[in-house]
Amino acid sequence: MRKQPSPRMRKVNETLREVIAGEVGRLKDPRIGFVTITAVETAPDLRNATVYYSVLGSDEERKATGAALQHAAPHVQAVVGQQVRLKYLPRLHFVEDEALARGRRMEELLRSLHDVEDRDDG
């Protein structure tokens, strides 16, 4: 279980999430699909930030989006540096947020269980 960030770090993370989400929405790379920046976790020393994102589409489209985001990371980082005042400019690392995929899988399992129960009752 992760340690809860301080109120200041929560504010830094949310500010970074908003700036990054805005810039990712402006990127013109055709490999980038429908992306949502779900969270940012900044290291306490402000040197690195993990950017969690979700993307809709096939495995191939998700991989292409991940590659495009990694490619765009220096540009997005420069934009963050222009818009956010921090002691250090964090290096951005994009990671696909697995929570949505796990949620969808859980939903599928519950639906299939429900279907089996319906067949057993009928």
C-alpha positions as a Markdown table, in Angstrom:
| # | Residue | x | y | z |
|---|---|---|---|---|
| 1 | Met | 0.0 | 0.0 | 0.0 |
| 2 | Arg | 1.3 | 3.4 | -1.0 |
| 3 | Lys | 1.9 | 6.2 | 1.5 |
| 4 | Gln | -0.6 | 9.1 | 1.2 |
| 5 | Pro | 1.1 | 12.2 | -0.1 |
| 6 | Ser | 1.1 | 15.4 | 1.9 |
| 7 | Pro | -1.4 | 18.1 | 1.0 |
| 8 | Arg | 1.3 | 20.0 | -0.8 |
| 9 | Met | 2.3 | 17.0 | -2.9 |
| 10 | Arg | -1.4 | 16.3 | -3.7 |
| 11 | Lys | -1.7 | 19.9 | -5.0 |
| 12 | Val | 1.5 | 19.5 | -7.0 |
| 13 | Asn | 0.3 | 16.2 | -8.5 |
| 14 | Glu | -3.1 | 17.6 | -9.4 |
| 15 | Thr | -1.6 | 20.7 | -11.0 |
| 16 | Leu | 0.8 | 18.6 | -13.0 |
| 17 | Arg | -2.1 | 16.3 | -14.1 |
| 18 | Glu | -4.1 | 19.3 | -15.3 |
| 19 | Val | -1.2 | 20.8 | -17.3 |
| 20 | Ile | -0.2 | 17.4 | -18.8 |
| 21 | Ala | -3.7 | 16.5 | -19.7 |
| 22 | Gly | -4.1 | 19.8 | -21.5 |
| 23 | Glu | -0.9 | 19.4 | -23.5 |
| 24 | Val | -1.6 | 15.7 | -24.3 |
| 25 | Gly | -4.9 | 16.8 | -25.7 |
| 26 | Arg | -3.1 | 19.2 | -28.1 |
| 27 | Leu | -0.6 | 16.7 | -29.4 |
| 28 | Lys | -0.9 | 16.0 | -33.1 |
| 29 | Asp | 0.6 | 12.5 | -33.2 |
| 30 | Pro | -1.8 | 10.2 | -35.1 |
| 31 | Arg | -0.7 | 7.2 | -32.9 |
| 32 | Ile | -2.3 | 8.8 | -29.8 |
| 33 | Gly | -5.8 | 7.5 | -29.3 |
| 34 | Phe | -8.5 | 8.6 | -26.9 |
| 35 | Val | -6.3 | 9.3 | -23.8 |
| 36 | Thr | -7.3 | 10.3 | -20.3 |
| 37 | Ile | -4.6 | 11.4 | -17.8 |
| 38 | Thr | -5.9 | 9.7 | -14.6 |
| 39 | Ala | -3.2 | 10.6 | -12.1 |
| 40 | Val | 0.3 | 11.9 | -11.5 |
| 41 | Glu | 2.6 | 10.7 | -8.7 |
| 42 | Thr | 5.6 | 13.0 | -8.1 |
| 43 | Ala | 8.6 | 11.8 | -6.2 |
| 44 | Pro | 9.2 | 13.7 | -2.9 |
| 45 | Asp | 12.4 | 15.2 | -4.4 |
| 46 | Leu | 10.4 | 16.4 | -7.4 |
| 47 | Arg | 12.9 | 14.8 | -9.8 |
| 48 | Asn | 10.5 | 12.3 | -11.3 |
| 49 | Ala | 6.8 | 12.0 | -11.9 |
| 50 | Thr | 4.9 | 9.0 | -13.0 |
| 51 | Val | 2.0 | 10.0 | -15.2 |
| 52 | Tyr | -0.9 | 7.4 | -15.3 |
| 53 | Tyr | -3.1 | 7.4 | -18.3 |
| 54 | Ser | -5.9 | 5.3 | -19.7 |
| 55 | Val | -6.7 | 4.8 | -23.4 |
| 56 | Leu | -9.5 | 3.2 | -25.2 |
| 57 | Gly | -8.9 | 0.8 | -28.1 |
| 58 | Ser | -7.3 | -2.5 | -29.0 |
| 59 | Asp | -4.0 | -3.8 | -27.6 |
| 60 | Glu | -2.2 | -2.5 | -30.7 |
| 61 | Glu | -3.8 | 1.0 | -30.4 |
| 62 | Arg | -2.9 | 1.1 | -26.7 |
| 63 | Lys | 0.7 | 0.2 | -27.4 |
| 64 | Ala | 1.0 | 2.8 | -30.1 |
| 65 | Thr | -0.4 | 5.4 | -27.8 |
| 66 | Gly | 2.1 | 4.4 | -25.1 |
| 67 | Ala | 4.9 | 4.7 | -27.5 |
| 68 | Ala | 3.7 | 8.1 | -28.7 |
| 69 | Leu | 3.4 | 9.4 | -25.2 |
| 70 | Gln | 6.9 | 8.3 | -24.3 |
| 71 | His | 8.1 | 10.0 | -27.5 |
| 72 | Ala | 6.3 | 13.2 | -26.6 |
| 73 | Ala | 7.5 | 13.2 | -22.9 |
| 74 | Pro | 10.3 | 15.8 | -23.4 |
| 75 | His | 7.9 | 18.2 | -25.2 |
| 76 | Val | 5.2 | 17.7 | -22.5 |
| 77 | Gln | 7.9 | 18.2 | -19.8 |
| 78 | Ala | 9.0 | 21.5 | -21.4 |
| 79 | Val | 5.4 | 22.7 | -21.4 |
| 80 | Val | 5.2 | 21.7 | -17.7 |
| 81 | Gly | 8.3 | 23.7 | -17.0 |
| 82 | Gln | 6.8 | 26.8 | -18.7 |
| 83 | Gln | 3.5 | 26.6 | -16.8 |
| 84 | Val | 4.4 | 25.3 | -13.3 |
| 85 | Arg | 6.9 | 26.8 | -10.9 |
| 86 | Leu | 8.7 | 24.0 | -9.1 |
| 87 | Lys | 12.2 | 23.8 | -7.5 |
| 88 | Tyr | 13.0 | 21.0 | -10.1 |
| 89 | Leu | 11.3 | 20.1 | -13.3 |
| 90 | Pro | 10.3 | 16.4 | -12.9 |
| 91 | Arg | 11.2 | 13.9 | -15.5 |
| 92 | Leu | 7.9 | 12.4 | -16.8 |
| 93 | His | 7.3 | 8.7 | -17.1 |
| 94 | Phe | 4.1 | 7.6 | -18.8 |
| 95 | Val | 2.5 | 4.4 | -17.4 |
| 96 | Glu | -0.8 | 2.9 | -18.5 |
| 97 | Asp | -3.3 | 2.9 | -15.6 |
| 98 | Glu | -4.4 | -0.7 | -15.3 |
| 99 | Ala | -7.4 | 0.1 | -13.0 |
| 100 | Leu | -9.8 | 0.5 | -15.9 |
| 101 | Ala | -8.8 | -2.7 | -17.6 |
| 102 | Arg | -9.1 | -4.6 | -14.2 |
| 103 | Gly | -12.5 | -3.0 | -13.7 |
| 104 | Arg | -13.7 | -4.1 | -17.2 |
| 105 | Arg | -12.4 | -7.6 | -16.6 |
| 106 | Met | -14.2 | -7.7 | -13.2 |
| 107 | Glu | -17.4 | -6.5 | -14.9 |
| 108 | Glu | -17.0 | -9.3 | -17.5 |
| 109 | Leu | -16.5 | -11.9 | -14.8 |
| 110 | Leu | -19.6 | -10.8 | -12.9 |
| 111 | Arg | -21.7 | -10.7 | -16.0 |
| 112 | Ser | -20.6 | -14.2 | -17.0 |
| 113 | Leu | -21.4 | -15.4 | -13.5 |
| 114 | His | -24.8 | -13.8 | -13.7 |
| 115 | Asp | -25.4 | -15.4 | -17.1 |
| 116 | Val | -24.5 | -18.9 | -15.7 |
| 117 | Glu | -26.9 | -18.3 | -12.7 |
| 118 | Asp | -29.7 | -17.4 | -15.1 |
| 119 | Arg | -29.2 | -20.5 | -17.2 |
| 120 | Asp | -29.1 | -22.7 | -14.0 |
| 121 | Asp | -32.4 | -21.1 | -12.8 |
| 122 | Gly | -34.1 | -21.4 | -16.2 |
